[in-house]
Amino acid sequence: LCAVQYTGVAGAAFRQEQHSRTLPPGQEEAVAMTVTYGEYRPHVGDRAALKLTVAAGVQESGQVLAKELLVRLHTPELTLTVTAP
């Protein structure tokens, strides 16, 4: 997981995990990774996205699959309600 600048240039990875799974043909399994604001805040700065890169390999055939997911960060909207003059 790394921060990405608006130009598309990725920074150094700040989080890495390795998981090993053995799945029979046709099966799938989800692996969750929770990243808190406190963890990614120091790396984001003026950047507006995080990039997650996932790689998987098949031991028997040596095939490798890699995928990337770009997560754009948005500042939440703030709504103010004035209750008095």
Summary of the structure (lengths in Angstrom):
residues: 85
radius of gyration: 18.6
end to end distance: 47.4
largest distance: 72.2
contacts: 130
relative contact order: 0.23
helix: 9%
strand: 26%
